[in-house]
Amino acid sequence: MKVNIELVEGGKIPKKGHSTDVGLDCFVRKVEIINNEIYKYYLGFKIEIPEGFGGFLFPRSSIKNFDLTLTNSVGVIDPYFSDEVTCFFKVTDINLTEPFVYELNHKCCQLVILPLPSIELEEVVSISEKNTRSGYGSTGL
């Protein structure tokens, strides 16, 4: 599947580290400090997500090495979104005097493009009795 991408000045095309990777690594083009805890990262591209698909920004697995979290857990890029793709990271340990910050050209997150089924919600009086699972961790640890 081909997906159109437009680079913003200084941007890089997201790329896979290995041909079998699910996500495309995104690179930092620009960093904006929102406050001591929140950093906005400009990823240097605009992308045309095809209808029937969604673009999703996930943290890279290396996030475990840093006191950071993607502020909205997963970023969602809808078809027809036309601005430069950005993401926000939050420093989780505000007591750090020098928190880790992604710098220019660092790989900071990964883009995954997934097909989305066309769904239509139908209201019913009661859902099926076969739906017996409830609560978080319903299958145990």
Secondary structure, DSSP 8 states (H G I E B T S, - for coil): ----EEE-TT----B-SSTT-SSEEEE-SEEEE-SSSEEEEE-SEEE---TTEEEEEEE-GGGGGTTEEETTSSEEE-TT--S--EEEEEES-TT-SS-----TT-EEEEEEEEE---------SS--TT----STTTT--
